[in-house]
Amino acid sequence: MHVGRSAPFFTFLLSSVPADGGRLALSALTLHRRLRLRLHRQAACRLLACPAMTVKRAASQSGFGTEYNLRRALAAQLGVVPGDDQVRFG
């Protein structure tokens, strides 16, 4: 499973959100970034739930690219690193 930038879902979201972010008080670009990060993070957590999955493969397949990016994103958003996720979810 690879969650890429060019997913049609994001195109739909950006076309359906007013340029001023509507009632969300967010720009369309900020909303896009946050949703993309959430999808990448969810994909990474699902992948890391598999005991045989390596952090490197999970990072690549979930759209983070590198282990460093994945670890940094999970630590910032969830307060855990991939090894913790594997223990908790696996």
Backbone hydrogen bonds, N-H to C=O, Kabsch-Sander energy under -0.5 kcal/mol:
donor,donor_aa,acceptor,acceptor_aa,energy
3,V,61,Q,-0.6
4,G,2,H,-0.8
7,A,4,G,-1.1
10,F,7,A,-1.0
11,T,7,A,-1.2
12,F,8,P,-2.4
13,L,9,F,-2.4
14,L,10,F,-2.8
15,S,11,T,-2.0
16,S,12,F,-1.6
17,V,13,L,-0.8
21,G,18,P,-2.5
24,L,21,G,-1.7
25,A,22,G,-1.0
28,A,19,A,-0.7
31,L,27,S,-2.4
32,H,28,A,-2.4
33,R,29,L,-2.5
34,R,30,T,-2.5
35,L,31,L,-2.5
36,R,32,H,-2.6
37,L,33,R,-2.5
38,R,34,R,-2.2
39,L,35,L,-2.5
40,H,36,R,-2.5
41,R,37,L,-2.7
42,Q,38,R,-2.6
43,A,39,L,-2.4
44,A,40,H,-2.5
45,C,41,R,-2.3
46,R,42,Q,-2.3
47,L,43,A,-2.4
48,L,44,A,-2.8
49,A,45,C,-0.9
49,A,46,R,-0.5
50,C,47,L,-1.5
53,M,50,C,-1.6
58,A,54,T,-2.4
59,A,55,V,-2.5
60,S,56,K,-2.0
61,Q,57,R,-3.0
62,S,58,A,-1.8
63,G,59,A,-0.6
63,G,60,S,-0.7
64,F,59,A,-1.7
65,G,59,A,-1.8
66,T,64,F,-1.6
70,L,66,T,-2.0
71,R,67,E,-3.1
72,R,68,Y,-2.6
73,A,69,N,-2.3
74,L,70,L,-2.6
75,A,71,R,-2.4
76,A,72,R,-2.2
77,Q,73,A,-2.5
78,L,74,L,-2.5
79,G,74,L,-1.0
79,G,75,A,-0.6
80,V,74,L,-1.2
84,D,81,V,-1.3
85,D,81,V,-1.6
86,Q,82,P,-2.3
87,V,83,G,-1.6
88,R,84,D,-2.8
89,F,85,D,-3.5
90,G,85,D,-0.5
90,G,86,Q,-1.4
